[in-house]
């Protein structure tokens, strides 16, 4: 008889299950980041979404920022939300509040200009944050099956071991999550270049295959539009020092982390998957925007493959670091959660490390901290914009 896999999380009124129970403090614009940081520094169980958008952007990017903030607020790891507004930002704060409130979560909002400045806003914000913390603090975890689980995946600071060890481990876990009825999101469109035809073979239908080629072409054209090519940007200088010579070589290793399952569809950066299974999110390779995109997509946990050692996490979603380079793991073992370098050394099999990683992921979903969470290395984030600051 096969084993039934479940995890324990916080059930939200919209039916989603959270692996964490944070009060998210959302700045509507970059101008109030310091207010948010002060509130977070003086409260427990709060996380600030410290981004740099929200004003002097093109209308599509203001809409994009609003949508991203809404989806962060809707992420199941968030139990309540405090919106901090300056009062003159371009983000639609009314729509932001209404959309998050529609999920059934407690929502409060403060306006710095209306309250008479930052000191007054901090004082009122602390009171409202305290109230929200108390409202969700008694919530208990319940058992949920894997159909409620959404896993995000990422690779960064890659070297030659990423493609032969840590990325395949994530691919192994991705396949297992999907077999158990869950959902997996992968992205980094720049790291499909030269391997997009391989992903197209796994597309559910012609439209999905066409969409894969479309987002790669659009990404390439964005770079060409400013009169340069990918080199020095992708692969990064660190990738090259780690033995990756071209974007095509990097892509062949990067796509392995998606596993082997059928690709159900391609979603935009601000969207969530429209069903179970494996989904591509059109997104860049840089960590701060990519991790945000996974949280926007509703991921409760993110698996992050690295060879040279990338330590950063994300405010409301735990990030598990899987390291393919045994030297890096030993050198950065206080940042790395899983030593996939044992595969590189031939001391353990892909399946063994894959099962270890899957087990760690479930324990993390149940409440176990990652190494990054333990030292609060979880603040690096921002949203992926398409146009200029104006």
TORTORDREN-666892 format. One record per residue (C-alpha): residue number from 0; chain; x, y, z. Coordinates in steps of 0.1 Angstrom, whole numbers, plus 2048, in hexadecimal, padded with zeros to 3 digits. Layout:
BEGIN
{num:NUM, cadena:A, u:X, v:Y, w:Z} $
...
end
This chain:
BEGIN
{num:0, cadena:A, u:800, v:800, w:800} $
{num:1, cadena:A, u:80E, v:822, w:7F6} $
{num:2, cadena:A, u:815, v:83C, w:810} $
{num:3, cadena:A, u:7FE, v:85A, w:813} $
{num:4, cadena:A, u:811, v:87A, w:813} $
{num:5, cadena:A, u:802, v:899, w:825} $
{num:6, cadena:A, u:80E, v:8B9, w:835} $
{num:7, cadena:A, u:801, v:8CE, w:852} $
{num:8, cadena:A, u:7F8, v:8F2, w:84B} $
{num:9, cadena:A, u:7E1, v:90F, w:853} $
{num:10, cadena:A, u:7C0, v:90D, w:841} $
{num:11, cadena:A, u:7B5, v:92F, w:832} $
{num:12, cadena:A, u:790, v:939, w:82C} $
{num:13, cadena:A, u:796, v:936, w:806} $
{num:14, cadena:A, u:7A0, v:911, w:80B} $
{num:15, cadena:A, u:7C6, v:915, w:806} $
{num:16, cadena:A, u:7DE, v:906, w:81F} $
{num:17, cadena:A, u:7FB, v:91B, w:82C} $
{num:18, cadena:A, u:81D, v:90E, w:838} $
{num:19, cadena:A, u:822, v:92D, w:84C} $
{num:20, cadena:A, u:80B, v:945, w:85E} $
{num:21, cadena:A, u:819, v:968, w:859} $
{num:22, cadena:A, u:80B, v:98B, w:85B} $
{num:23, cadena:A, u:818, v:99A, w:83B} $
{num:24, cadena:A, u:81F, v:9C0, w:83C} $
{num:25, cadena:A, u:81B, v:9CC, w:818} $
{num:26, cadena:A, u:829, v:9EE, w:80E} $
{num:27, cadena:A, u:814, v:9FC, w:7F1} $
{num:28, cadena:A, u:833, v:A0F, w:7E5} $
{num:29, cadena:A, u:858, v:A10, w:7EB} $
{num:30, cadena:A, u:855, v:A31, w:7FE} $
{num:31, cadena:A, u:846, v:A20, w:81D} $
{num:32, cadena:A, u:85F, v:A04, w:820} $
{num:33, cadena:A, u:86F, v:A13, w:83F} $
{num:34, cadena:A, u:84D, v:A14, w:850} $
{num:35, cadena:A, u:848, v:9F0, w:848} $
{num:36, cadena:A, u:86A, v:9E6, w:854} $
{num:37, cadena:A, u:865, v:9F8, w:875} $
{num:38, cadena:A, u:844, v:9E6, w:87B} $
{num:39, cadena:A, u:853, v:9C4, w:873} $
{num:40, cadena:A, u:871, v:9CB, w:889} $
{num:41, cadena:A, u:85A, v:9D1, w:8A7} $
{num:42, cadena:A, u:841, v:9B4, w:8A3} $
{num:43, cadena:A, u:842, v:98E, w:8A1} $
{num:44, cadena:A, u:836, v:977, w:885} $
{num:45, cadena:A, u:835, v:994, w:86C} $
{num:46, cadena:A, u:847, v:996, w:84B} $
{num:47, cadena:A, u:84D, v:9B5, w:836} $
{num:48, cadena:A, u:84A, v:9B3, w:810} $
{num:49, cadena:A, u:865, v:9CD, w:809} $
{num:50, cadena:A, u:863, v:9D4, w:7E4} $
{num:51, cadena:A, u:86E, v:9F3, w:7CF} $
{num:52, cadena:A, u:84F, v:9F9, w:7B9} $
{num:53, cadena:A, u:82E, v:A0B, w:7BB} $
{num:54, cadena:A, u:834, v:A2E, w:7AC} $
{num:55, cadena:A, u:842, v:A3F, w:78D} $
{num:56, cadena:A, u:83C, v:A20, w:778} $
{num:57, cadena:A, u:829, v:A19, w:758} $
{num:58, cadena:A, u:804, v:A10, w:75D} $
{num:59, cadena:A, u:80B, v:9EB, w:755} $
{num:60, cadena:A, u:826, v:9E9, w:76F} $
{num:61, cadena:A, u:810, v:9FA, w:789} $
{num:62, cadena:A, u:7F5, v:9E0, w:782} $
{num:63, cadena:A, u:810, v:9C5, w:784} $
{num:64, cadena:A, u:81C, v:9D2, w:7A6} $
{num:65, cadena:A, u:7F8, v:9D3, w:7B3} $
{num:66, cadena:A, u:7F2, v:9AF, w:7A7} $
{num:67, cadena:A, u:812, v:9A2, w:7B6} $
{num:68, cadena:A, u:809, v:9B2, w:7D8} $
{num:69, cadena:A, u:7E7, v:9A2, w:7D6} $
{num:70, cadena:A, u:7F5, v:980, w:7CF} $
{num:71, cadena:A, u:80E, v:983, w:7EB} $
{num:72, cadena:A, u:7F1, v:98B, w:802} $
{num:73, cadena:A, u:7DE, v:96D, w:7F5} $
{num:74, cadena:A, u:7FB, v:955, w:7F9} $
{num:75, cadena:A, u:7F0, v:93A, w:812} $
{num:76, cadena:A, u:80E, v:940, w:828} $
{num:77, cadena:A, u:7FF, v:962, w:831} $
{num:78, cadena:A, u:7E5, v:962, w:84C} $
{num:79, cadena:A, u:7DE, v:988, w:84D} $
{num:80, cadena:A, u:7E9, v:9A8, w:83C} $
{num:81, cadena:A, u:7F2, v:9CB, w:845} $
{num:82, cadena:A, u:7F4, v:9E3, w:827} $
{num:83, cadena:A, u:80A, v:A02, w:82C} $
{num:84, cadena:A, u:801, v:A1D, w:813} $
{num:85, cadena:A, u:812, v:A3F, w:80F} $
{num:86, cadena:A, u:7F3, v:A4E, w:800} $
{num:87, cadena:A, u:7FF, v:A59, w:7DD} $
{num:88, cadena:A, u:80C, v:A39, w:7CF} $
{num:89, cadena:A, u:803, v:A2B, w:7AD} $
{num:90, cadena:A, u:7F8, v:A09, w:7BB} $
{num:91, cadena:A, u:7D3, v:A04, w:7BE} $
{num:92, cadena:A, u:7D1, v:A00, w:7E4} $
{num:93, cadena:A, u:7AB, v:9FC, w:7E4} $
{num:94, cadena:A, u:7AC, v:9DF, w:7CC} $
{num:95, cadena:A, u:7C9, v:9D1, w:7DF} $
{num:96, cadena:A, u:7B6, v:9D1, w:800} $
{num:97, cadena:A, u:795, v:9C5, w:7F1} $
{num:98, cadena:A, u:7A6, v:9A7, w:7DF} $
{num:99, cadena:A, u:7B8, v:99B, w:7FE} $
{num:100, cadena:A, u:79A, v:9A0, w:814} $
{num:101, cadena:A, u:786, v:98B, w:7FC} $
{num:102, cadena:A, u:79B, v:96D, w:807} $
{num:103, cadena:A, u:78D, v:970, w:82A} $
{num:104, cadena:A, u:7AE, v:97A, w:839} $
{num:105, cadena:A, u:7AF, v:997, w:852} $
{num:106, cadena:A, u:7BB, v:9B7, w:841} $
{num:107, cadena:A, u:7C5, v:9D9, w:84F} $
{num:108, cadena:A, u:7D2, v:9F8, w:83D} $
{num:109, cadena:A, u:7E4, v:A18, w:848} $
{num:110, cadena:A, u:7EC, v:A37, w:834} $
{num:111, cadena:A, u:80B, v:A4A, w:83E} $
{num:112, cadena:A, u:801, v:A6C, w:830} $
{num:113, cadena:A, u:7DE, v:A6B, w:840} $
{num:114, cadena:A, u:7EC, v:A60, w:862} $
{num:115, cadena:A, u:804, v:A7E, w:863} $
{num:116, cadena:A, u:825, v:A6E, w:85A} $
{num:117, cadena:A, u:83C, v:A50, w:860} $
{num:118, cadena:A, u:83D, v:A51, w:886} $
{num:119, cadena:A, u:817, v:A51, w:889} $
{num:120, cadena:A, u:814, v:A36, w:86E} $
{num:121, cadena:A, u:82D, v:A20, w:881} $
{num:122, cadena:A, u:819, v:A24, w:8A1} $
{num:123, cadena:A, u:7F7, v:A1C, w:891} $
{num:124, cadena:A, u:807, v:A01, w:87B} $
{num:125, cadena:A, u:815, v:9F0, w:89A} $
{num:126, cadena:A, u:7F3, v:9F0, w:8AA} $
{num:127, cadena:A, u:7E2, v:9E1, w:88B} $
{num:128, cadena:A, u:7FE, v:9C7, w:886} $
{num:129, cadena:A, u:7FA, v:9BC, w:8AA} $
{num:130, cadena:A, u:7D5, v:9B8, w:8A6} $
{num:131, cadena:A, u:7DA, v:9A3, w:886} $
{num:132, cadena:A, u:7F5, v:98D, w:898} $
{num:133, cadena:A, u:7DD, v:986, w:8B4} $
{num:134, cadena:A, u:7C1, v:97E, w:89C} $
{num:135, cadena:A, u:7D4, v:962, w:88A} $
{num:136, cadena:A, u:7EB, v:956, w:8A7} $
{num:137, cadena:A, u:7D4, v:93B, w:8B3} $
{num:138, cadena:A, u:7CF, v:92A, w:891} $
{num:139, cadena:A, u:7D9, v:905, w:891} $
{num:140, cadena:A, u:7E8, v:8F0, w:876} $
{num:141, cadena:A, u:7D2, v:8D5, w:865} $
{num:142, cadena:A, u:7DC, v:8B7, w:850} $
{num:143, cadena:A, u:7D8, v:8BC, w:82A} $
{num:144, cadena:A, u:7DF, v:8A6, w:80C} $
{num:145, cadena:A, u:7F9, v:8AF, w:7F2} $
{num:146, cadena:A, u:7DE, v:8BD, w:7DA} $
{num:147, cadena:A, u:7E0, v:8DD, w:7EF} $
{num:148, cadena:A, u:806, v:8DF, w:7EB} $
{num:149, cadena:A, u:817, v:8F8, w:7D3} $
{num:150, cadena:A, u:83D, v:8F6, w:7CF} $
{num:151, cadena:A, u:852, v:911, w:7BF} $
{num:152, cadena:A, u:875, v:909, w:7B1} $
{num:153, cadena:A, u:894, v:91E, w:7AA} $
{num:154, cadena:A, u:8B9, v:91B, w:7A2} $
{num:155, cadena:A, u:8D3, v:935, w:7A9} $
{num:156, cadena:A, u:8F8, v:93B, w:7AC} $
{num:157, cadena:A, u:8FB, v:91C, w:796} $
{num:158, cadena:A, u:919, v:909, w:78C} $
{num:159, cadena:A, u:920, v:8E8, w:77A} $
{num:160, cadena:A, u:913, v:8D4, w:798} $
{num:161, cadena:A, u:8F1, v:8E4, w:797} $
{num:162, cadena:A, u:8E7, v:8D3, w:777} $
{num:163, cadena:A, u:8F5, v:8B1, w:782} $
{num:164, cadena:A, u:8EA, v:8B0, w:7A6} $
{num:165, cadena:A, u:8D4, v:8CB, w:7B7} $
{num:166, cadena:A, u:8BE, v:8D2, w:799} $
{num:167, cadena:A, u:8B6, v:8AD, w:793} $
{num:168, cadena:A, u:8AD, v:8AA, w:7B8} $
{num:169, cadena:A, u:893, v:8C5, w:7B4} $
{num:170, cadena:A, u:886, v:8B5, w:794} $
{num:171, cadena:A, u:882, v:894, w:7A8} $
{num:172, cadena:A, u:86E, v:8A6, w:7C3} $
{num:173, cadena:A, u:859, v:8B9, w:7A9} $
{num:174, cadena:A, u:84F, v:898, w:798} $
{num:175, cadena:A, u:846, v:889, w:7BA} $
{num:176, cadena:A, u:831, v:8A7, w:7C4} $
{num:177, cadena:A, u:81E, v:8A6, w:7A3} $
{num:178, cadena:A, u:818, v:880, w:7A6} $
{num:179, cadena:A, u:809, v:887, w:7C8} $
{num:180, cadena:A, u:7F0, v:8A0, w:7BA} $
{num:181, cadena:A, u:803, v:8C0, w:7C1} $
{num:182, cadena:A, u:80E, v:8DE, w:7AD} $
{num:183, cadena:A, u:831, v:8E9, w:7A2} $
{num:184, cadena:A, u:83B, v:90B, w:794} $
{num:185, cadena:A, u:85C, v:911, w:782} $
{num:186, cadena:A, u:869, v:92F, w:76F} $
{num:187, cadena:A, u:888, v:942, w:766} $
{num:188, cadena:A, u:880, v:947, w:742} $
{num:189, cadena:A, u:8A3, v:954, w:73A} $
{num:190, cadena:A, u:8AF, v:931, w:744} $
{num:191, cadena:A, u:89A, v:920, w:72A} $
{num:192, cadena:A, u:8AD, v:930, w:70D} $
{num:193, cadena:A, u:8BD, v:915, w:6F8} $
{num:194, cadena:A, u:8A9, v:8FA, w:709} $
{num:195, cadena:A, u:885, v:906, w:702} $
{num:196, cadena:A, u:880, v:8EB, w:6E7} $
{num:197, cadena:A, u:886, v:8D1, w:702} $
{num:198, cadena:A, u:86B, v:8E0, w:718} $
{num:199, cadena:A, u:854, v:8E3, w:6FB} $
{num:200, cadena:A, u:854, v:8BD, w:6F7} $
{num:201, cadena:A, u:844, v:8BA, w:719} $
{num:202, cadena:A, u:829, v:8D4, w:712} $
{num:203, cadena:A, u:805, v:8C8, w:718} $
{num:204, cadena:A, u:7FA, v:8D5, w:6F6} $
{num:205, cadena:A, u:805, v:8EC, w:6D9} $
{num:206, cadena:A, u:7FA, v:90B, w:6EA} $
{num:207, cadena:A, u:810, v:904, w:708} $
{num:208, cadena:A, u:82D, v:8FC, w:6F1} $
{num:209, cadena:A, u:827, v:91D, w:6DE} $
{num:210, cadena:A, u:825, v:930, w:6FF} $
{num:211, cadena:A, u:847, v:922, w:70A} $
{num:212, cadena:A, u:858, v:92E, w:6EA} $
{num:213, cadena:A, u:845, v:94F, w:6ED} $
{num:214, cadena:A, u:852, v:958, w:710} $
{num:215, cadena:A, u:876, v:94F, w:706} $
{num:216, cadena:A, u:874, v:964, w:6E7} $
{num:217, cadena:A, u:865, v:981, w:6FA} $
{num:218, cadena:A, u:881, v:97F, w:714} $
{num:219, cadena:A, u:89C, v:97E, w:6F9} $
{num:220, cadena:A, u:88C, v:99C, w:6E8} $
{num:221, cadena:A, u:88B, v:9B0, w:708} $
{num:222, cadena:A, u:8B1, v:9AC, w:70B} $
{num:223, cadena:A, u:8B7, v:9B4, w:6E6} $
{num:224, cadena:A, u:8A1, v:9D3, w:6E9} $
{num:225, cadena:A, u:8BC, v:9E4, w:6FE} $
{num:226, cadena:A, u:8D8, v:9DB, w:6E5} $
{num:227, cadena:A, u:8EA, v:9C0, w:6F8} $
{num:228, cadena:A, u:8EA, v:99A, w:6FB} $
{num:229, cadena:A, u:8E7, v:983, w:719} $
{num:230, cadena:A, u:90D, v:980, w:720} $
{num:231, cadena:A, u:919, v:98B, w:743} $
{num:232, cadena:A, u:8F4, v:98C, w:74D} $
{num:233, cadena:A, u:8ED, v:968, w:745} $
{num:234, cadena:A, u:901, v:953, w:74C} $
{num:235, cadena:A, u:90C, v:969, w:76A} $
{num:236, cadena:A, u:931, v:96D, w:772} $
{num:237, cadena:A, u:92C, v:955, w:78F} $
{num:238, cadena:A, u:91D, v:93B, w:777} $
{num:239, cadena:A, u:93B, v:93E, w:760} $
{num:240, cadena:A, u:954, v:93A, w:77D} $
{num:241, cadena:A, u:940, v:91B, w:787} $
{num:242, cadena:A, u:946, v:90C, w:765} $
{num:243, cadena:A, u:927, v:916, w:751} $
{num:244, cadena:A, u:932, v:924, w:72F} $
{num:245, cadena:A, u:911, v:92E, w:71D} $
{num:246, cadena:A, u:8ED, v:935, w:724} $
{num:247, cadena:A, u:8E4, v:916, w:711} $
{num:248, cadena:A, u:8FA, v:900, w:728} $
{num:249, cadena:A, u:8EB, v:911, w:746} $
{num:250, cadena:A, u:8C7, v:90B, w:739} $
{num:251, cadena:A, u:8CD, v:8E6, w:733} $
{num:252, cadena:A, u:8D5, v:8E3, w:758} $
{num:253, cadena:A, u:8BB, v:8FB, w:764} $
{num:254, cadena:A, u:89D, v:8EA, w:754} $
{num:255, cadena:A, u:8A5, v:8C9, w:765} $
{num:256, cadena:A, u:896, v:8D7, w:785} $
{num:257, cadena:A, u:874, v:8D6, w:775} $
{num:258, cadena:A, u:874, v:8B0, w:775} $
{num:259, cadena:A, u:864, v:89C, w:75A} $
{num:260, cadena:A, u:83E, v:8A2, w:75B} $
{num:261, cadena:A, u:827, v:8B2, w:742} $
{num:262, cadena:A, u:827, v:8D8, w:742} $
{num:263, cadena:A, u:803, v:8E2, w:747} $
{num:264, cadena:A, u:807, v:907, w:73D} $
{num:265, cadena:A, u:81A, v:928, w:73E} $
{num:266, cadena:A, u:80F, v:943, w:756} $
{num:267, cadena:A, u:818, v:967, w:759} $
{num:268, cadena:A, u:82D, v:974, w:775} $
{num:269, cadena:A, u:80F, v:981, w:789} $
{num:270, cadena:A, u:7FA, v:961, w:784} $
{num:271, cadena:A, u:7F4, v:941, w:798} $
{num:272, cadena:A, u:7F2, v:91F, w:788} $
{num:273, cadena:A, u:7D0, v:917, w:779} $
{num:274, cadena:A, u:7D0, v:8F3, w:785} $
{num:275, cadena:A, u:7E6, v:8D7, w:793} $
{num:276, cadena:A, u:807, v:8CA, w:784} $
{num:277, cadena:A, u:825, v:8DC, w:775} $
{num:278, cadena:A, u:823, v:901, w:76A} $
{num:279, cadena:A, u:83C, v:919, w:75B} $
{num:280, cadena:A, u:83C, v:93C, w:768} $
{num:281, cadena:A, u:84A, v:957, w:751} $
{num:282, cadena:A, u:865, v:966, w:767} $
{num:283, cadena:A, u:889, v:971, w:768} $
{num:284, cadena:A, u:8A7, v:95E, w:777} $
{num:285, cadena:A, u:8B0, v:977, w:792} $
{num:286, cadena:A, u:8A8, v:96A, w:7B5} $
{num:287, cadena:A, u:895, v:988, w:7C4} $
{num:288, cadena:A, u:87B, v:98A, w:7A8} $
{num:289, cadena:A, u:879, v:964, w:7A2} $
{num:290, cadena:A, u:873, v:95B, w:7C6} $
{num:291, cadena:A, u:858, v:976, w:7C8} $
{num:292, cadena:A, u:848, v:967, w:7A9} $
{num:293, cadena:A, u:846, v:945, w:7BA} $
{num:294, cadena:A, u:835, v:955, w:7D8} $
{num:295, cadena:A, u:81D, v:968, w:7C1} $
{num:296, cadena:A, u:815, v:947, w:7B2} $
{num:297, cadena:A, u:80A, v:939, w:7D3} $
{num:298, cadena:A, u:828, v:923, w:7DC} $
{num:299, cadena:A, u:829, v:919, w:801} $
{num:300, cadena:A, u:84E, v:90C, w:7FE} $
{num:301, cadena:A, u:869, v:913, w:7E5} $
{num:302, cadena:A, u:886, v:8FB, w:7DC} $
{num:303, cadena:A, u:8A5, v:90E, w:7D2} $
{num:304, cadena:A, u:8C2, v:8FC, w:7C0} $
{num:305, cadena:A, u:8E5, v:90B, w:7C2} $
{num:306, cadena:A, u:909, v:902, w:7BB} $
{num:307, cadena:A, u:91E, v:920, w:7C5} $
{num:308, cadena:A, u:907, v:929, w:7E2} $
{num:309, cadena:A, u:8E9, v:941, w:7E2} $
{num:310, cadena:A, u:8DD, v:948, w:806} $
{num:311, cadena:A, u:8BE, v:95E, w:801} $
{num:312, cadena:A, u:89B, v:954, w:80A} $
{num:313, cadena:A, u:879, v:965, w:808} $
{num:314, cadena:A, u:863, v:977, w:823} $
{num:315, cadena:A, u:844, v:961, w:823} $
{num:316, cadena:A, u:84F, v:941, w:812} $
{num:317, cadena:A, u:86A, v:92A, w:820} $
{num:318, cadena:A, u:886, v:923, w:807} $
{num:319, cadena:A, u:899, v:902, w:809} $
{num:320, cadena:A, u:8BC, v:903, w:7FC} $
{num:321, cadena:A, u:8C9, v:8E4, w:7EA} $
{num:322, cadena:A, u:8EE, v:8E6, w:7E2} $
{num:323, cadena:A, u:8FE, v:8D1, w:7C6} $
{num:324, cadena:A, u:922, v:8DA, w:7CE} $
{num:325, cadena:A, u:931, v:8C7, w:7EC} $
{num:326, cadena:A, u:94C, v:8E2, w:7F1} $
{num:327, cadena:A, u:932, v:8FE, w:7F2} $
{num:328, cadena:A, u:91C, v:8EA, w:80A} $
{num:329, cadena:A, u:938, v:8E6, w:823} $
{num:330, cadena:A, u:942, v:90B, w:81F} $
{num:331, cadena:A, u:91E, v:918, w:822} $
{num:332, cadena:A, u:90E, v:8FC, w:837} $
{num:333, cadena:A, u:8FC, v:915, w:84D} $
{num:334, cadena:A, u:8E9, v:922, w:82E} $
{num:335, cadena:A, u:8E4, v:901, w:81B} $
{num:336, cadena:A, u:8C8, v:8E9, w:826} $
{num:337, cadena:A, u:8CF, v:8CA, w:810} $
{num:338, cadena:A, u:8F1, v:8BD, w:804} $
{num:339, cadena:A, u:8EB, v:8B1, w:7E1} $
{num:340, cadena:A, u:911, v:8B2, w:7DD} $
{num:341, cadena:A, u:911, v:88E, w:7EA} $
{num:342, cadena:A, u:903, v:885, w:7C7} $
{num:343, cadena:A, u:920, v:897, w:7B7} $
{num:344, cadena:A, u:938, v:883, w:7CC} $
{num:345, cadena:A, u:926, v:863, w:7C4} $
{num:346, cadena:A, u:91E, v:85C, w:7E9} $
{num:347, cadena:A, u:8F8, v:85E, w:7E5} $
{num:348, cadena:A, u:8DF, v:858, w:7CA} $
{num:349, cadena:A, u:8C8, v:872, w:7BA} $
{num:350, cadena:A, u:8AA, v:85F, w:7C9} $
{num:351, cadena:A, u:8B9, v:85F, w:7EC} $
{num:352, cadena:A, u:8BF, v:885, w:7EC} $
{num:353, cadena:A, u:89E, v:88A, w:7DB} $
{num:354, cadena:A, u:88B, v:878, w:7F6} $
{num:355, cadena:A, u:89F, v:88B, w:811} $
{num:356, cadena:A, u:895, v:8AC, w:800} $
{num:357, cadena:A, u:871, v:8A2, w:7FD} $
{num:358, cadena:A, u:870, v:899, w:822} $
{num:359, cadena:A, u:881, v:8BA, w:82B} $
{num:360, cadena:A, u:867, v:8CC, w:816} $
{num:361, cadena:A, u:84A, v:8BC, w:828} $
{num:362, cadena:A, u:859, v:8C3, w:84A} $
{num:363, cadena:A, u:85E, v:8E7, w:83F} $
{num:364, cadena:A, u:83A, v:8E9, w:834} $
{num:365, cadena:A, u:831, v:8DB, w:857} $
{num:366, cadena:A, u:844, v:8F7, w:868} $
{num:367, cadena:A, u:868, v:8ED, w:86A} $
{num:368, cadena:A, u:87F, v:90B, w:862} $
{num:369, cadena:A, u:898, v:90D, w:846} $
{num:370, cadena:A, u:8BB, v:918, w:84D} $
{num:371, cadena:A, u:8B4, v:939, w:83D} $
{num:372, cadena:A, u:895, v:93F, w:852} $
{num:373, cadena:A, u:8A8, v:937, w:872} $
{num:374, cadena:A, u:8BF, v:955, w:86C} $
{num:375, cadena:A, u:8A4, v:96B, w:85C} $
{num:376, cadena:A, u:8B5, v:96B, w:83A} $
{num:377, cadena:A, u:894, v:970, w:829} $
{num:378, cadena:A, u:88F, v:994, w:81F} $
{num:379, cadena:A, u:89C, v:995, w:7FB} $
{num:380, cadena:A, u:880, v:99A, w:7E3} $
{num:381, cadena:A, u:871, v:9B1, w:7C8} $
{num:382, cadena:A, u:859, v:9AF, w:7AB} $
{num:383, cadena:A, u:862, v:9AA, w:786} $
{num:384, cadena:A, u:859, v:9C9, w:772} $
{num:385, cadena:A, u:857, v:9CC, w:74D} $
{num:386, cadena:A, u:85A, v:9F2, w:747} $
{num:387, cadena:A, u:870, v:A0F, w:752} $
{num:388, cadena:A, u:86E, v:A25, w:771} $
{num:389, cadena:A, u:85E, v:A45, w:765} $
end
